[in-house]
Structure formats: C-alpha cells, structure tokens
C-alpha cells in the first residue's frame, strides 16, 4: 500500500478509536499509537522523517502554550501547585528507576513505561529521540498509558468519596442551572444567581471593598435597575434591597451571598448579552502579569471580567487571579466600555487570527539547533535533543511572545491543529516502527510491565496528593487539581470538574500542569541514561 496512504489511514482510524468514550474516559489522539502498533505488527510502513518533524512541531507548540505561565508560575501564588507537580514528576522518576532495577527492565522499556503511566506524550517523544531502541519505548508507553489514565480517574473518584465531607469548606453545593449565554463557561458547574442585598455591613461599600470577592472565584456582573439588568457601574455601591447577579460555581456563590444577603429563587434573568458582553484576548504588557485587583478594570473602564480561558480550561476569576498573555477574557459592560477594554488589553481580531508561518519555521529550526548543542562535563555529555530543544525555545518564545522578528503566539485554532497534527505524525511513526516487536515483548514481560506501570502511576499520585493536602495545607479540590496537573491528566480533571461546582480544581491544574509537563520532558531521557 502507498506509504502516505498508510500514514493517513492509521491517523484517521486512530482518531476514530480515540473518540470512543467509556464512562467519560477516552484515549483521544493517543489512540493513534495503538492502531499504529497493530498496523506495524502486520508489516505496514511509512516514509522516514515524518515522526521527527511531527515531534518537533508538537513539543514546540507545547512550549509556546506553556510559556506564559511556566516561568511566572514558579514565582507567583501558584508556586505551591507547581511544587506539587514537581514532586509528582520526581517521584515518578524515582519509582521508575527502582522498578527497572528490581525487575531488570531495559532502560528504554522503563522510560516508555514512565511516559505512559504519567500520561506524558512529550516525554515519550523525548525518550524516543534520544534512545537507541525507540521501538521498546513505544511498547512500554502503549502498555502503561491506559493504566495511567485509569489510575488517575479511579484515584480521583476514591479520594472524593473518602475525603469529601458535608462540613468541608470545599464540598460542592447543588449545581445551579446551566447558563446559556457566554457570561459563564459551557461547564454545568458554573452558573449565575440573583442575590438581594440585606446585610447592613456592606451597605454603602463597593464590590472591591468586600473581602468575600477577593477570597473567592466569584464575580458580580450586573445590577438590576428599573426592571432591567445592567452591567455593574464603575461607581456602584451596595444598597439594601438591591438585586445583583453573581457568576461562579454554586459553592462560591453561596459563600459570597452569605456576606451580601439572600439568594433569590427567580427565573433565569434576561440580559442583553449581544451588546453588553465581549470576548477579548490579552496581548498588552500593561495588562498581563497583573492581578485583577491591581488592574481595577471596573473602576477604570466600567467592565467586569466574569471568565478566563487558559490552557483550554475556563474558570471564574477572583480579584487575585493574575492575567497572563494570551488569556481569553469574557468582559461584561456597556458597549462603549467594552470598546475601551478591547483596546486596553491589546485585542486585535485580525492579529489574533493570523498565523505567522515564517516565525513557526524559524522557531522550530532554532529549537532543533539548540537541541543539537552538547554540554560536556568530564566524560558526561548532555544535550536537549530534538524534543528538548524546540520545547525550551517554545517556552522562551511563549514567555516573551517575541524574540526579534520571531513571534511566539498563534491563534488558538492554529495552535490546536499544529499540536494535534504534530502529535499524530509522531505517534503514527513510533507505533508503526515498534509494531514488529510488540507481541514478543508482551509475551515475555507482559505481567511485570503492568505491575511496574501501576506502581509508577499510583505512588506519585499518593505522594503528590498527601504532600499537597496534609503538608501543604491545601484544600481537597486544590490538592486533587494539582495532582491531576502533575500527572498531566485531562481525564482526571474532567472527573473533578464534574464532581464539584468549585473552580479550585481547574485553577490548581493550570498552575501545576506546565511545570510538570516541562520537567518530565527534560527528566525522561536523563532517566534512561541513568538506568543504562
């Protein structure tokens, strides 16, 4: 069969298999590897070079995506979550080394097990490119990846049942009705409720002066005036009897409403979302890097930010949320105020939707060049390789957004296509090359590989969760969110967000995810060298 046709058929069939969901769990793009392993077993082949190109494109886009939050996350309020992600990765490395020694596993096979058990395709790519036996890496990943996904999902479900209590601060309340307009996320866990001001203590104060708003990811988007819901004015002060609209998770809304007054059981409020709501993308250095409290957008521009989209995760911000470059913000305000905030955040629709192919190619070339550089320390030689080089360059470009003529930002749709497309090429190539040996390896070591994969997945989960929950003093939802981020597990996050109305899991995941992603990509090939 034509090799190009083989490649396309493997990718298409893998994507179809990846869409199959069982109780909310699916393999996604990673299913391409399993289809490719089967095809490779029957002797199908593709031209060389596609996998290397796909890997370089994939890890470069991963770096671009993680760059805005990676470096700042190490020094900001998300540092505790980043530490949790780091602890999980280091524990995974240690457990893998022990398993390799005890079970006498080849270094490449052990490295593939770690990448799969910790559900990290960038780590798979990094080990594959630096290994003399990439087929063994792919086989190890194929064995461990389903075990890693299932382990995280089951762990999250068990932890919720064991540790979530009715008197816990973070126990989710009853879900509020799904919000149909874009002032809330598509998730059913976030909605809007009407509160009538009844607390004399807050009378005469502005929303920014209420501590409950600072401590909780909940926003007041509108006030009822003359029978109509209007965006909150810049100079608004609470008055007894006012009806205000809160946006957030049910537990956060309940907590804030206890300070303000009484929740009202009213029909879904009718708002003018077409003219009084706008989605903007942050590109201005005067905006990103600052918290909403520091920016004072309501007093300056008369708008309220009711939602932030980051790393494909949407959440309601608190006043302490730090805005990052590339964040998508949903702003509520009068039409003239929305025009002002769009200009202030640097939102340029045409620029946001343009993809600079020259910058893309130049960035990947620079990454490959950096990856080929070697650092000699005595008899030990170290290099980042085809995976680490583009990743590091992507991180730097993602952080600074531009280095000379090379841009470090791309439209979300283009980023998704490039990331998924590069990953698909790499997985197809890795699986087809490893397919010839997959049956032999499974027959020889199948049970031991499953045991090792389970240990590599479960022990870091336990260590990360216990460290965050009992030594870091984090809440249940923060600890579980950071643990899923440390395991780079989107299915685990999906289980969490479906079990609680709190936005803590999403924000904790976003803080831990990029650090864990970068650490495991860099540490994985060094682990293989250490075992060897």
Secondary structure, 3 states (H helix, E strand, C coil): CCHHHHHHHHHHHHHHHHHCCECCECCHHHHHHHHHHHHHHCCCCCCCCHHHHHHHHHHHHHHHHHHHHHHHHHHCCCHHHHHHHHHHHHHHHHHHHHHHHHHCCCHHHHHHHHHHHCCCHHHHHHHHHHCCCHHHHHHHHHHHHHHHHHHHHHHHHHHHHHHCCCCCCCCCCCCCCCCCCCCCCCCCCEEEEEEEECCCCCCCCCHHHCHHHHHCCEEEEEEEECCEEEECCCCCCCCCCCEEEEEEEHHHHHHHHHHHEEEECCCCCCCCHHHHEEEEECCCCCCCCCEHHHHCHHHHHCEEEEEEEECCEEECCCCCCECCCCCEEEEEECHHHHHHHHHHHCCCHHHHCCCCHHHHHHHHHHHHHHHHCEEEECCEEEECHHHHHHHHHHHHHHHHCEECCEECCCCHHHHHHHHHHHHHHHHHHHHHHHHHHHHHHHHHHHHHHHHHHHHHHHHHHHHHHHHHHHHCCCCHHHHHHHHHHHCCCHHHHHHHHHHCCCCHHHHHHHHHHHHHHHHHHHHHHHHHHHHC
